Amino acid sequence: MQEIKLNLRPNLLRLFRHLSAIILNYLNQFRKRSNVDVSFYNNCLIVVWLYNNLQPLISIRNSAITAL
């Protein structure tokens, strides 16, 4: 049984790498359409939402609060 357990680990790591690549490619499709930064660092998938239009969002929220 020990031999089977030792052989499963590389297969699981390979599966994780393939699934991560598929997810990364899928998310990169939306990178051009919206302000999303997708990167792969140290075997971790990192998705960062970039708020380039933060000032207009703040002004809209402030005007909504003052309108109430």
SULJO-V525828 format. One record per helix or strand of 3 or more residues. SS is the DSSP state (2 for helix, 1 for strand). FROM is the first residue (numbers start at 1). TO is the last residue. If there is no record, write none. Layout:
<<SS & FROM & TO> <SS & FROM & TO>>
This chain:
<<2 & 2 & 31> <1 & 36 & 41> <1 & 44 & 49> <2 & 54 & 67>>
